[in-house]
């Protein structure tokens, strides 16, 4: 049986979300059990459902090698990369996946993934959906099913992984939500598909928001601020920094370069704000009808905890993690 350990979460950042995430982490502590040489992250809300398998993968324990520049180590680092990337050999990724599936007790299940395109598309699993080893998976950013023995998978390396479980209808979903998916409400739309297909009632749904980049580490520009401002009346609550000015286009330092007193060709950097993707997705799920008490977030920042997770923002050349969920 896996043994659980408690680990230190992300160090508090300068943004307000670090305090908010710390409160969430204390209210819903997540576990890092060890199984067959790997650590996996589990939500307590989903762990209570004995008909369910769910896990979020971590960084250590694989056979892939990546340069450990961002972690301060020298040379190559052995990692559990689960995504087909340019720097990693396909056979290494397949071996890592096999090890991960075996560790979570899903080696005999049919793994299903999608070609993630930062969309609001959710794909229902049927016999036509390809397995996770397919070269041509469907284009989407979420999967949902009521079929036992099917392992739904999304991949992340800073974006938000969300797992849903309908405790009454025994339906599940796996969602990949970056800022584009968040502004398009992919979590709410996936829940809507479950309502249409299975009769899911939001009040029966449990949600787990996995490790992702925290607000204190996630700077975005005016283009992102404007899109959130256009779609959400309460978007200001999810940003630190001059959100109102960026959203309205009133804070562009380059509109009259001669006023900046800088030499030609050296404009000042554009202003940025810090986005809290966890708070945004939590609010979207609550607005969709899921009780706030049914939603838990890991409290881990992928950019802060490179010992446990991959971060595209911090590393650029990095691996991919998996969020997986299945009905036994």
Buried (B, 14 or more C-beta within 10 A) or exposed (E): EBEEEEBEBBEBBEBBBBEBBBEBBEEBBBBBBBBEEBBBBBBEBBBEBEEBBBBBBBBBBBBBBBBBBBBEEEEEBBBBBBBBBEEBBEEBBBBBBEBBBBBBBBEEBBBBBBEBEBBBBBBBBEEEBBEBBEEEBBEBBBBBBBBEEBBBBBBBBBBBBBBBBBBEBBBBBBBBBBBBBBBBBBBBBBBBBBBEBBEBBBEBBBBBBBBBBBBBBBBBEBEBBBBBBEEBEEBBEBBBBBBBBBBEEEBEBEEEBEEEEEEEEEEEEEBBBBBBBBBBBBBBBBBBBBBEEBBBBBBBBBBBBBEBBBBBBBBEEBBBBBBBBBBE
